Amino acid sequence: MKLYGEAMPAPNPRRVRIFLAEKGVEVPEIQIGLRQGGHRSPEHLARNSLGQVPVLELDDGTTISETVAICRYFEVLHPDPPLFGVSALEQAMVEMWTRRIELRLTVPVGMFWRHAHPFTAHLLKQNREFGESNREVVENIQLWLDREIADGRPFLTGDTYTIADIAAQTTLDFANFTGLSTPAEAKHVLAWRERMAARPSAGA
Ligand SMILES: N[C@@H](CCC(=O)N[C@@H](CS)C(=O)NCC(=O)O)C(=O)O
């Protein structure tokens, strides 16, 4: 099997790499060359008709797209350490937090990137005003997250590191790359980010 992905700072392929590093699993990755348009080549569109990475290709040629779907596949193959929760409650919490992060944080960071950043200006007709409006959305959701984790929990869902932490870590690192930072008053988020950055998997 092999992964089609892209190097840092692309957040979604990195989510899979961090997940695999936490599991101690090695899968070869081919970098698609987003800047060169490799994701729009006929070969890649045959793997994922949406032209995105990551894509996992199995030995029989089956392809799996969507970061969380790829991670779920590896979770079943390599259950330890569990990163999607074990009990019914843990699994629900992981789902809740992953969806909150993807929908409330990753989407506005992506909209800022697509509509306000000079690097993407040649790719689409940008709506700069809309793009810039996401700065405040990203800041406010981090302040909300800060209040949520102010109870001292070490990870987003509680006492256990999960894929929800990986989703937030990779999104916020990418946000920094685009020029969006964590507000200084979000002290709990900043401390959590330091803990995530100290894990060996952060280099993946
Ligand atoms: N929902 C997808 C999003 C994947 C995605 O946005 N990947 C980016 C790289 S981080 C990409 O391929 N961008 C190129 C494009 O969308 O045209 C997932 O979770 O895998």
The ligand as an SDF file (V2000), in Angstrom:
LIG
                    3D

 20 19  0  0  0  0  0  0  0  0999 V2000
  -11.7350   16.6240    3.2290 N   0  0  0  0  0  0  0  0  0  0  0  0
  -10.4390   16.2580    2.6970 C   0  0  0  0  0  0  0  0  0  0  0  0
   -9.6530   17.5370    2.4430 C   0  0  0  0  0  0  0  0  0  0  0  0
   -8.3530   17.2460    1.7040 C   0  0  0  0  0  0  0  0  0  0  0  0
   -7.6510   18.5400    1.2740 C   0  0  0  0  0  0  0  0  0  0  0  0
   -8.1920   19.6500    1.3280 O   0  0  0  0  0  0  0  0  0  0  0  0
   -6.3650   18.3700    0.8520 N   0  0  0  0  0  0  0  0  0  0  0  0
   -5.6190   19.4720    0.3430 C   0  0  0  0  0  0  0  0  0  0  0  0
   -4.1630   19.3730    0.8020 C   0  0  0  0  0  0  0  0  0  0  0  0
   -4.0190   19.6150    2.5380 S   0  0  0  0  0  0  0  0  0  0  0  0
   -5.6630   19.4260   -1.1710 C   0  0  0  0  0  0  0  0  0  0  0  0
   -5.5660   18.3620   -1.7440 O   0  0  0  0  0  0  0  0  0  0  0  0
   -5.7950   20.6000   -1.7960 N   0  0  0  0  0  0  0  0  0  0  0  0
   -5.8760   20.7180   -3.2110 C   0  0  0  0  0  0  0  0  0  0  0  0
   -7.2560   21.0770   -3.6760 C   0  0  0  0  0  0  0  0  0  0  0  0
   -8.2060   21.0470   -2.8900 O   0  0  0  0  0  0  0  0  0  0  0  0
   -7.3840   21.3980   -4.8660 O   0  0  0  0  0  0  0  0  0  0  0  0
   -9.6950   15.3270    3.6600 C   0  0  0  0  0  0  0  0  0  0  0  0
  -10.0340   15.3460    4.8590 O   0  0  0  0  0  0  0  0  0  0  0  0
   -8.8110   14.5690    3.2510 O   0  0  0  0  0  0  0  0  0  0  0  0
  1  2  1  0
  2  3  1  0
  2 18  1  0
  3  4  1  0
  4  5  1  0
  5  6  2  0
  5  7  1  0
  7  8  1  0
  8  9  1  0
  8 11  1  0
  9 10  1  0
 11 12  2  0
 11 13  1  0
 13 14  1  0
 14 15  1  0
 15 16  2  0
 15 17  1  0
 18 19  2  0
 18 20  1  0
M  END
$$$$
